[in-house]
Amino acid sequence: MALPTTIMGVLKKRPLSFTVLTLFVLDRSLSMSEPKTYDHRWKWEHLVELVERLLQRFAKSKMAPAFRVGFVWFSDDVYVVEKGGKKYFPVVPRNPALQAFHESLEKNKPYGMTAMADALEAAEQIIREYIRDESLPNEKYVTIFLFTDGKETKRSPEDVARVAERLNTEVLQELRQVNPRNRLSIATIAMGLDADRETLRDIASYLRESQRKVLEERGLIDIVDPPYHEKMFIDAPKDDKISKEWEEAVRRFVERLSETAAL
């Protein structure tokens, strides 16, 4: 993982003085079993592979000691991945995050509908635990990555927006009471044209200028929030079929936003 010079400098000076929580909020609704992909595998299978590769990349990063990773699966209900009383995991040594993710797969194959608001509320609780975790430095950065191909079915789109607003106000305020440098962002990825793309874009955070610059340098800005390129949102492929190119761009998008969370 190539890191911006600023991040490399920070890590050299104080490698364990901050942590970066990456939360994967993952759709396991029945539509995720659709083979709308370049190789006719389930969208769920591609999502699993994408997360696996990201966790492997995180473990090889110069930022590896700083990463903490959590997982929330959702369909009709919500499943928070928990192991040994923990809901977020380091990637080094031996990648406990990847191990916890693998162990969650059998219980989280596609079924049911789309309880997106409930999933974001589960993510909120994980973040609150992370904020209160005194075993970690008080400089803490959070990015939620919400992957879905559907629309809210248990509650309403307004409920989704309300939870996102609470994350960006109450939870962010709590985070900054620990350290005023702390940040929280929400990034959203539509995995199909049936996704509520309007709500996903609405709840996505705005890119900071430093992140925009990194995305531009890596040739990723065109896929991010077209045509505005303002928010942490990736729209579904225009032909509603996941391609290798789209999938790789999403992986790099998540990777870059995670590594620049502290910028």
N, C-alpha and C positions, 0 to 999 in steps of 0.2 A: 504494500500500500504506500504510494508516494504521498508524503505529507507536506503541507505548506511550510515554508521556512519558519514562519512565526510559531507554529505548533512545535516544530522540532526544537526551537530555541527554548520554549516553555518546558518541554520535557527534559531537556538537558539540565536546566536549572532546578526543577522541582518535579521529578517524575511521579511522585506519589502525593502531590499536594492537591489534586482534584480528581474527580471521577466523572465519567460520562455514562449515564443510564440510557440504553437503547431499548425501547419497549416495542415488541412486535405484537400488534393486535390483528389476529388472523382469522379470516372468514373460512368457516368449515360448513357452510350451508350446502344444501343438496345441489344447487347449481354449480358449485365448484367441482362437481364430478363430470361436468360437460367437457368433451374432448375438443374444445375450440382452441387448438394449439397446433403448431407446425408439425408435430410428430404424433398427434391424435391421442396423447396422454391427457389425463384429467388436468384441469387447471390447478387443482389441489396438489397434484404431484409436482407440478412446476413450481408452485409456491414453496413447497417443502424443500425442493432442491435449491431454490434461490436462497432461502434462509440458511441452509446448511453451508453453502459456499460462502455466504457472508460471515458466518461464525468462524469458518476456517481462515478467512482473510483477516478478521479481527485478531485472531490468535497470532498471526504472523506480523502484525503491525507494530511499529515502534510505540504506538499508543496502547498496546495490549494490556499493560498493568492498570490502565485507567478505566477500561471498559467494564461495565456491568450490564447484563442483558436479561430481560424478562419476556414472558410469553403469555398472551391471553388469546385463547381460542373462543370463537363464538358461532352459534347458529340459533336454535331456539333458546338455548341457555348459554352460560359462560363457564369456561374452564380455565382457571389460573394454574399455570404450571408451578408446582411447589415441590421442593425436595429438601429434606433435612431441615424443615422449618423456614427455608429461604424461598423467596419469590423472584429474586434476581441473582445472577451468577457471574463470576469472573470467566474470562476466556483463557487464562493461564494460571497455573500450569495444567496441562492435560485437558483443557477445554471443558470444564464442568457445564458451561452453558450448552454446548453441543450435546453432551450426554443427557442433560435434562430434556432438551428438545426432542432427541430421538426417543426417549422413554415416553413422551407424551403422544406419539403419533398414532399408536394403535387405538387409543381412546378418542381420537379426534378426527376420524375420517368423515367425509361429507354426509350430512343429513340435515333435514329441517329447514328453518327459515333464517331470519337475519335480525338478531337482537343487538344492533349496533350501539345504541345508547347504553345498554347494560354493560357491554364490553368496555366502553370508554370509562364508565363508572368503576369497573374493576381495575382498569389501568390507573385511575385516580387514587384508589386505595394503595396500590403498589407504590406510587410516587410519594404518598404521604408517609409510608413506612420508610422509604429511602431517605426522605428529608429528615426523619427522626433518628436515623441510624448513626449513632455516635461512634461506631467503629470506623467510619469513613471520614475523610477530610470534609470540612464544611463548605468547600467550593464544589458545587454539584451542578451538572448540566443534564438536561433531560430532553430526549426526542422520542415522540410516539410516532410509529409508522403503522398506519391503518390500511390494511389491504382488504378490499371487498369487491364483489361483482354484483352486489344487490342493493336493495333499498330497505330501510328500516321497516320491519313488519310487526314487531311486538309493541312498539310505542309509536312515536311520530318523528318526522324529520326535525320538528321544533324541539323535541326532547334531545335529539342528537346535538343540535346547536346549543341548547342550554348547558349540557354537560361540557361541551368544548369551551363555552364562555366561562364556566366556573373554573376550568383548568387554567384558563388564561388570566383569571383575576384572583380568586381566592387562593388557589393552589400556588400560583406564581408568587403571590404576596407572601405566603408561608415559606416558600423556597428562598425568597430574597431576605426574609428576616434572619435566616441562618447566615447568609452572605449576600451582600447587594450585587455581587457579580453574577449570581446564579441566573440561569435561563431555563425556559421550557418552551418547546416547539411541538407543533403537530404537523406531520406530513401525511398525505393521503395518496393512495394509488388505486385507481379504478381498473379492475381486472376484467371488465366487460362493458359493453354499451348499455346494458340494463342497469348498471350501477346508478345510484343517485348522484350523478356527477356534479350537479349544482350544489348540493349540500356538502359534498366532499371538498369542492373548491372553496366553499364559504368557510368551512372550519379550518382549512389549512392556514398555517402561519405564513407571514411574509418572509421572503428571503432577506437576510442581512446582506449588505453590500459585499462583505468579505466572502460570503458563500456564493453569491452571484458570480463574483470574479473567478472563484475556483471552478464552478460549473462551466463558465465560459472557456476557461483555459483547458478544461478536459473535454470540450466539445459536446457538452450535455445540455446546454441551455435551451436548445431548440425543442427538446421533448418535455421540458418543464413548463407547465402552465401556459400552453400556447393560446392565443398569440401574444399574451401580455408578459409572460416570464417574470411574474411578480411573486407568486405564491409557491409553497412547497406542495405542489399538486402535479401528479402525472395522470393524464387522461388515458382512457382505453385505446387500443389500436383502432384505427378508423374502420378496418374490415372486421372488427370484433374477433380477431384471431391472434393469439399470442405468437409472435415470431421470435426467432433467436435474437434478432437485433433489439427488439423492444425489451425482451427479458434481460439482456445484458445491460442495456441502458438503465433499467430500473435498479439492477444490482449496484451499478456504479453510483447512481443517485443516492441510494441508501448509504453506501459506503462513504461517499464524500460528505453528506450531511452529518453522519456520525462523527467523522474525524474532524469536522470543523465546528462541532457544537460549542467548543470553548473559544472560538475565534471572536 
